[in-house]
């Protein structure tokens, strides 16, 4: 490699390299918390964090050994000279390159600052200064790490170091785009992809809706690497010397300033704007900084119906003559939000919900992503336990499967599963239907050779297969679970289907600030897909009526999660627990013997399976300890719901409690791990429509914990064994 790009240290004392690199790694490891807030945890699924932290610790350990040997060789008198030499050492720095990294970081926040609605100059100035110093500290830390790593790397390998660090501008841009489209940082995005403990690139590409092969993806990645390397070399025209003293003092000053600004921001910002500020940027500053929020609390989530209890109940379960066993048909529709049910978009389901189904008021998914929502409904367990469930396997079959399905199986139900998606994706099939799908009498999914063609064509196939089986008049009571994927991005419908809208987008445009017209084109495409699903379900319901199996059947139609179209600053789902991503239709048509079911409100996925087991006539002991409550258990006061996610995004929101006209949102003190958190941070109060509320007016003189207990009495007692203010505060 050309000597001009080697960035050799200018210090004459070459023996201090090991000590310098040790200090560099330690300082760099601490400052990595500035952009990404790393906590020293190695949890299942945090692959990106595991790799990065392991590399840092391994390097630091090796350097520490070398440094200690060198120090012993030089004696105690050498420490002062080492420290002095290190401080005055200077490096040749690629000025244009690092300036561009800093400017890209700043520009990403300037774009975000435009979204701050305030006439308070102090709020705007404080936010701007806090973000400028954050990015200055980040850029200085990157320079610090780069120079020391390069200085200690053998010359033949320095091109690799330059190649890796040259990706910085690309990664900054990628991070910015991820925040705009999915409200994730790059780091948390990688962690979320590995949350199930494994990562299959082909399945992740397919699940994203992006029409790209693995080879194409890798090819583009290779071009990005080469382009980044050339970019770095091409911007090395201007170089300057920067001393370790300047880097250290500058980064430390910026770091401390940002921590102070973050901690004091609530003093000069309106409380509702302060909430939005932290939601907008979502960056925790420094490993010693308190998380963005009002109050930290210690919690212990209640594990409803633990495995030993479930197994004991199943052993004593016997079929009985008094049990009423209607056929059950569950349709899980991908990315289906509640407000898409209109006379125009879904004429059949709009009429069906109004005339044939129970009025359930406002209804919610258990989470904002598919694996957790399936888990919340089929297991009737709070979605926050999904990560723990993924780690647990039972016997030779692997996963034990959903307890409510075991109950149905035990009393004679035949279970059939049909899905357009691949059920091996993030353990969708095994976790819910048991290892090797042993709970299902028949399984048909995307892994089968029979499911070929486009998503709508596959949907046609599984719906036709379902009708053909029912046409054989099976004698056993039926439980059919059918997953339809057309409303998932890029939104699909059959080529021969008369679409609702002609003027719609073929893909989500890359505009960073899309106009209402552009958003409308994407929404219209989504509505075309939902319109097709409405037709497909109407066709199936008509078939049940023709076969005479409709009256005494249970039909459950719901969405796994919602879909956001820039209403809260993001596309799609998996980024926030707002109403757009979590309010989904739950339409339940009961058998004809169920009369005069009163209306409900705040019903969630958790309530589906307890209601079904209650309907059948089982003893309450078989469902009363599930997370949900039967819809036949009438309550004097409105229900409450708890939502959670493994994909908390940059908003930091990981848990949300919903009650009568109110929401309270919690973040986690550290990045999400698949373990159930032991602490939560109260970070936002809002009305049911996600409009921020001034917490000072809300809680008065109460502590946040006491107010939440008062406002959400059922949730705080039912879902938590421990729910109290953190003792250190």
ABEGO torsion letter per residue (X at the ends): XBAAAAGBBABABAAAAAAAAAAAAAAAAAAAAAAAGBBBBBBBGBAAAAAAAAAAAAAAAAAAAAAAAAAAAAEAAAAAAAAAAAAABBBBBBAAAAAAAAAAAAAAAAAAAAABBBABAAAAAAAAAAAAAAAAAAAAAAAAAAAAAAAABBAAAAAAAAAAAAAAAAAAAAAAAAAAAAGBBAAAAAAAAAAAGBBBAAAAAAAAGBBBBAAAAAAAAAAAAAAAAAAAAAAAABBBBBBAAAAAAAAAAAAAAAAAAAAAAAAABBAAAAAAAAAAAGBBBEAABBBBEABBBBBBBBBBGBAAAAAAAAAABBBBAABBBBBBBBBBBBGBBAAABBAAABAAAAAAAAAABBBAEBBBBABABAAAAAAAAAAGBBAAAAAAAAABBBEAAEBAEBAAAAAAAAAGBBBBBBBABBAABGGAAAAAAEBGGAABABBBBAABAABBEBAAAAAAAAAAAAAAAAAAGBABBBBBBBBBAAABOAEBBBAABBBABABBBABBBABABBBAAAAAAAAAAAAAAAAAAAAAAAAAAAAAAAAGAAAABBBBBBBABBBBBGAAGBBEBGABABAAAABBBBBBBBBAABBGBBBBBGBBAAAAAAAAAAAAGBBAAAAAABABBBAABBBABBBBBBBBBABAEAAGBABBBBBBGBBBBBBBABBBBABBBABBBBABBBBAAGBBBBAAAAAEABBAAAAAAAABAAAAAAABABBBBBAAX
